[in-house]
Amino acid sequence: MKHFAIPRIAMNRDGTFGVFIECDVPGIGAVPFAATLERRWENNQKGVSCIPAAIYVCRRVQSPKFGNTFEVIGVPDRDEIRVHGGAIDLDTHGCVVVAEYFEALQGKAAILNPRPGKGFGEFLERTKGIDEFMLNIFWAGVSII
């Protein structure tokens, strides 16, 4: 089974920021390839909080809102946690959003994806042909501002 990780590296008023890493690239090992954004930690409240740090199985789903993507399975007291594109914390709805890099947008910390096929598109390319993967989400030297 393929393995990915999201070390969370910063949290501020605008959300929780991390890096998407593919962990098992043949001949290379771990490769960071995208920026992630979740809501701030708010005790795992549905639609308001990032999910608890843990190791999860993610399964491919066809979401009515986000199309072809993955759902994070087994989040305590939560469901329909998707991995999808977005830019600011309001885009997350308690999910994990993916883009290409960190930047400011409309006075907020954000993640951006100005080039087609990058960020979320690269995530979909790296998961092409698989129906599930393991995802390790953890706090890594988080700066809380």
Phi and psi restraints in degrees (value plus and minus 20) as a CYANA .aco file:
   2 LYS   PHI     -89.1   -49.1
   2 LYS   PSI     127.7   167.7
   3 HIS   PHI    -144.7  -104.7
   3 HIS   PSI     116.0   156.0
   4 PHE   PHI    -148.7  -108.7
   4 PHE   PSI     142.3   182.3
   5 ALA   PHI    -160.4  -120.4
   5 ALA   PSI     131.7   171.7
   6 ILE   PHI    -149.7  -109.7
   6 ILE   PSI      75.4   115.4
   7 PRO   PHI     -94.8   -54.8
   7 PRO   PSI     106.2   146.2
   8 ARG   PHI    -103.4   -63.4
   8 ARG   PSI     105.3   145.3
   9 ILE   PHI    -131.1   -91.1
   9 ILE   PSI     -38.1     1.9
  10 ALA   PHI    -178.2  -138.2
  10 ALA   PSI     128.9   168.9
  11 MET   PHI    -158.5  -118.5
  11 MET   PSI     110.7   150.7
  12 ASN   PHI    -161.0  -121.0
  12 ASN   PSI    -187.8  -147.8
  13 ARG   PHI     -81.3   -41.3
  13 ARG   PSI     -39.1     0.9
  14 ASP   PHI    -117.0   -77.0
  14 ASP   PSI     -21.9    18.1
  15 GLY   PHI     119.9   159.9
  15 GLY   PSI    -190.9  -150.9
  16 THR   PHI    -133.8   -93.8
  16 THR   PSI     104.5   144.5
  17 PHE   PHI    -131.4   -91.4
  17 PHE   PSI     118.6   158.6
  18 GLY   PHI    -164.1  -124.1
  18 GLY   PSI    -196.0  -156.0
  19 VAL   PHI    -145.9  -105.9
  19 VAL   PSI     109.7   149.7
  20 PHE   PHI    -103.7   -63.7
  20 PHE   PSI     108.0   148.0
  21 ILE   PHI    -146.7  -106.7
  21 ILE   PSI     109.7   149.7
  22 GLU   PHI    -107.8   -67.8
  22 GLU   PSI     104.3   144.3
  23 CYS   PHI    -112.1   -72.1
  23 CYS   PSI     -34.6     5.4
  24 ASP   PHI    -151.9  -111.9
  24 ASP   PSI      32.3    72.3
  25 VAL   PHI     -98.5   -58.5
  25 VAL   PSI     100.6   140.6
  26 PRO   PHI     -74.4   -34.4
  26 PRO   PSI     111.4   151.4
  27 GLY   PHI      57.0    97.0
  27 GLY   PSI     -27.6    12.4
  28 ILE   PHI    -141.9  -101.9
  28 ILE   PSI     -65.9   -25.9
  29 GLY   PHI      79.8   119.8
  29 GLY   PSI    -149.7  -109.7
  30 ALA   PHI    -104.0   -64.0
  30 ALA   PSI     114.7   154.7
  31 VAL   PHI    -152.3  -112.3
  31 VAL   PSI      93.8   133.8
  32 PRO   PHI     -93.8   -53.8
  32 PRO   PSI     117.7   157.7
  33 PHE   PHI    -159.2  -119.2
  33 PHE   PSI     -28.4    11.6
  34 ALA   PHI    -178.0  -138.0
  34 ALA   PSI     143.0   183.0
  35 ALA   PHI    -116.6   -76.6
  35 ALA   PSI     127.9   167.9
  36 THR   PHI    -145.0  -105.0
  36 THR   PSI     135.5   175.5
  37 LEU   PHI    -161.3  -121.3
  37 LEU   PSI     113.4   153.4
  38 GLU   PHI    -151.6  -111.6
  38 GLU   PSI     150.9   190.9
  39 ARG   PHI     -87.7   -47.7
  39 ARG   PSI     145.6   185.6
  40 ARG   PHI     -84.0   -44.0
  40 ARG   PSI     140.5   180.5
  41 TRP   PHI     -90.5   -50.5
  41 TRP   PSI      98.7   138.7
  42 GLU   PHI    -154.4  -114.4
  42 GLU   PSI      35.0    75.0
  43 ASN   PHI      35.5    75.5
  43 ASN   PSI      16.1    56.1
  44 ASN   PHI      42.9    82.9
  44 ASN   PSI       6.9    46.9
  45 GLN   PHI     -87.6   -47.6
  45 GLN   PSI     111.8   151.8
  46 LYS   PHI     -78.3   -38.3
  46 LYS   PSI     107.2   147.2
  47 GLY   PHI      55.8    95.8
  47 GLY   PSI     -22.9    17.1
  48 VAL   PHI    -140.7  -100.7
  48 VAL   PSI     -48.4    -8.4
  49 SER   PHI    -137.7   -97.7
  49 SER   PSI     135.1   175.1
  50 CYS   PHI     -87.7   -47.7
  50 CYS   PSI     144.8   184.8
  51 ILE   PHI    -103.7   -63.7
  51 ILE   PSI     138.6   178.6
  52 PRO   PHI     -81.9   -41.9
  52 PRO   PSI     124.2   164.2
  53 ALA   PHI     -83.3   -43.3
  53 ALA   PSI     109.8   149.8
  54 ALA   PHI    -197.2  -157.2
  54 ALA   PSI     159.2   199.2
  55 ILE   PHI    -123.3   -83.3
  55 ILE   PSI     106.1   146.1
  56 TYR   PHI    -144.8  -104.8
  56 TYR   PSI     137.0   177.0
  57 VAL   PHI    -112.3   -72.3
  57 VAL   PSI     117.2   157.2
  58 CYS   PHI    -135.9   -95.9
  58 CYS   PSI     111.3   151.3
  59 ARG   PHI    -138.0   -98.0
  59 ARG   PSI     120.4   160.4
  60 ARG   PHI     -84.0   -44.0
  60 ARG   PSI     115.5   155.5
  61 VAL   PHI    -159.0  -119.0
  61 VAL   PSI     139.5   179.5
  62 GLN   PHI    -126.3   -86.3
  62 GLN   PSI      80.5   120.5
  63 SER   PHI    -104.2   -64.2
  63 SER   PSI     114.7   154.7
  64 PRO   PHI     -79.7   -39.7
  64 PRO   PSI     -51.8   -11.8
  65 LYS   PHI    -112.5   -72.5
  65 LYS   PSI     -59.2   -19.2
  66 PHE   PHI    -130.5   -90.5
  66 PHE   PSI     -21.9    18.1
  67 GLY   PHI      54.6    94.6
  67 GLY   PSI    -166.1  -126.1
  68 ASN   PHI     -89.2   -49.2
  68 ASN   PSI      95.8   135.8
  69 THR   PHI    -179.2  -139.2
  69 THR   PSI    -184.3  -144.3
  70 PHE   PHI    -144.9  -104.9
  70 PHE   PSI     128.1   168.1
  71 GLU   PHI    -128.9   -88.9
  71 GLU   PSI     115.9   155.9
  72 VAL   PHI    -102.0   -62.0
  72 VAL   PSI      98.3   138.3
  73 ILE   PHI    -118.0   -78.0
  73 ILE   PSI     121.5   161.5
  74 GLY   PHI      67.9   107.9
  74 GLY   PSI      -3.3    36.7
  75 VAL   PHI     -93.1   -53.1
  75 VAL   PSI     103.9   143.9
  76 PRO   PHI     -74.5   -34.5
  76 PRO   PSI     108.6   148.6
  77 ASP   PHI      39.6    79.6
  77 ASP   PSI       1.5    41.5
  78 ARG   PHI    -158.9  -118.9
  78 ARG   PSI     135.1   175.1
  79 ASP   PHI    -166.6  -126.6
  79 ASP   PSI     154.8   194.8
  80 GLU   PHI      34.4    74.4
  80 GLU   PSI      17.9    57.9
  81 ILE   PHI    -105.5   -65.5
  81 ILE   PSI      90.4   130.4
  82 ARG   PHI    -125.9   -85.9
  82 ARG   PSI     138.5   178.5
  83 VAL   PHI    -123.3   -83.3
  83 VAL   PSI     100.5   140.5
  84 HIS   PHI    -173.2  -133.2
  84 HIS   PSI     151.9   191.9
  85 GLY   PHI     -94.5   -54.5
  85 GLY   PSI     138.4   178.4
  86 GLY   PHI     150.7   190.7
  86 GLY   PSI    -199.6  -159.6
  87 ALA   PHI    -154.2  -114.2
  87 ALA   PSI     -58.6   -18.6
  88 ILE   PHI    -145.5  -105.5
  88 ILE   PSI     149.0   189.0
  89 ASP   PHI     -77.8   -37.8
  89 ASP   PSI     -50.8   -10.8
  90 LEU   PHI     -87.3   -47.3
  90 LEU   PSI     -38.4     1.6
  91 ASP   PHI     -98.6   -58.6
  91 ASP   PSI     -35.4     4.6
  92 THR   PHI     -99.8   -59.8
  92 THR   PSI     -60.7   -20.7
  93 HIS   PHI      32.2    72.2
  93 HIS   PSI      11.8    51.8
  94 GLY   PHI      66.9   106.9
  94 GLY   PSI     -17.9    22.1
  95 CYS   PHI    -115.1   -75.1
  95 CYS   PSI    -193.9  -153.9
  96 VAL   PHI    -128.0   -88.0
  96 VAL   PSI      97.4   137.4
  97 VAL   PHI    -120.8   -80.8
  97 VAL   PSI     129.4   169.4
  98 VAL   PHI    -148.2  -108.2
  98 VAL   PSI     116.1   156.1
  99 ALA   PHI    -168.2  -128.2
  99 ALA   PSI    -190.8  -150.8
 100 GLU   PHI    -105.0   -65.0
 100 GLU   PSI     -62.2   -22.2
 101 TYR   PHI    -174.5  -134.5
 101 TYR   PSI     148.0   188.0
 102 PHE   PHI    -105.9   -65.9
 102 PHE   PSI     122.6   162.6
 103 GLU   PHI    -186.6  -146.6
 103 GLU   PSI     153.3   193.3
 104 ALA   PHI    -116.1   -76.1
 104 ALA   PSI     124.2   164.2
 105 LEU   PHI    -165.4  -125.4
 105 LEU   PSI     101.4   141.4
 106 GLN   PHI      32.2    72.2
 106 GLN   PSI      22.2    62.2
 107 GLY   PHI      55.7    95.7
 107 GLY   PSI      -7.0    33.0
 108 LYS   PHI    -146.0  -106.0
 108 LYS   PSI     132.0   172.0
 109 ALA   PHI     -87.6   -47.6
 109 ALA   PSI     118.2   158.2
 110 ALA   PHI    -169.9  -129.9
 110 ALA   PSI     156.9   196.9
 111 ILE   PHI    -143.9  -103.9
 111 ILE   PSI     120.3   160.3
 112 LEU   PHI    -145.1  -105.1
 112 LEU   PSI     137.1   177.1
 113 ASN   PHI    -162.9  -122.9
 113 ASN   PSI      49.2    89.2
 114 PRO   PHI     -97.6   -57.6
 114 PRO   PSI     -35.7     4.3
 115 ARG   PHI    -125.1   -85.1
 115 ARG   PSI     106.4   146.4
 116 PRO   PHI     -76.2   -36.2
 116 PRO   PSI     120.1   160.1
 117 GLY   PHI      66.6   106.6
 117 GLY   PSI     -27.2    12.8
 118 LYS   PHI    -118.3   -78.3
 118 LYS   PSI     151.5   191.5
 119 GLY   PHI      42.5    82.5
 119 GLY   PSI    -133.9   -93.9
 120 PHE   PHI     -82.2   -42.2
 120 PHE   PSI     -58.1   -18.1
 121 GLY   PHI     -80.5   -40.5
 121 GLY   PSI     -59.7   -19.7
 122 GLU   PHI     -87.8   -47.8
 122 GLU   PSI     -57.4   -17.4
 123 PHE   PHI     -77.4   -37.4
 123 PHE   PSI     -67.1   -27.1
 124 LEU   PHI     -83.5   -43.5
 124 LEU   PSI     -57.4   -17.4
 125 GLU   PHI     -85.1   -45.1
 125 GLU   PSI     -61.5   -21.5
 126 ARG   PHI     -90.7   -50.7
 126 ARG   PSI     -39.0     1.0
 127 THR   PHI    -126.3   -86.3
 127 THR   PSI     -11.9    28.1
 128 LYS   PHI     -79.2   -39.2
 128 LYS   PSI     111.6   151.6
 129 GLY   PHI      63.8   103.8
 129 GLY   PSI     -18.6    21.4
 130 ILE   PHI    -138.7   -98.7
 130 ILE   PSI     130.7   170.7
 131 ASP   PHI    -126.3   -86.3
 131 ASP   PSI     -33.4     6.6
 132 GLU   PHI    -177.4  -137.4
 132 GLU   PSI     137.3   177.3
 133 PHE   PHI    -170.8  -130.8
 133 PHE   PSI     144.3   184.3
 134 MET   PHI    -112.2   -72.2
 134 MET   PSI     119.4   159.4
 135 LEU   PHI    -149.9  -109.9
 135 LEU   PSI      99.5   139.5
 136 ASN   PHI    -122.2   -82.2
 136 ASN   PSI      91.6   131.6
 137 ILE   PHI    -125.7   -85.7
 137 ILE   PSI     106.3   146.3
 138 PHE   PHI    -167.9  -127.9
 138 PHE   PSI     138.4   178.4
 139 TRP   PHI    -105.3   -65.3
 139 TRP   PSI     105.3   145.3
 140 ALA   PHI    -148.5  -108.5
 140 ALA   PSI      77.1   117.1
 141 GLY   PHI      36.7    76.7
 141 GLY   PSI      22.7    62.7
 142 VAL   PHI     -88.1   -48.1
 142 VAL   PSI     110.7   150.7
 143 SER   PHI    -116.4   -76.4
 143 SER   PSI      97.9   137.9
 144 ILE   PHI    -124.2   -84.2
 144 ILE   PSI      98.5   138.5
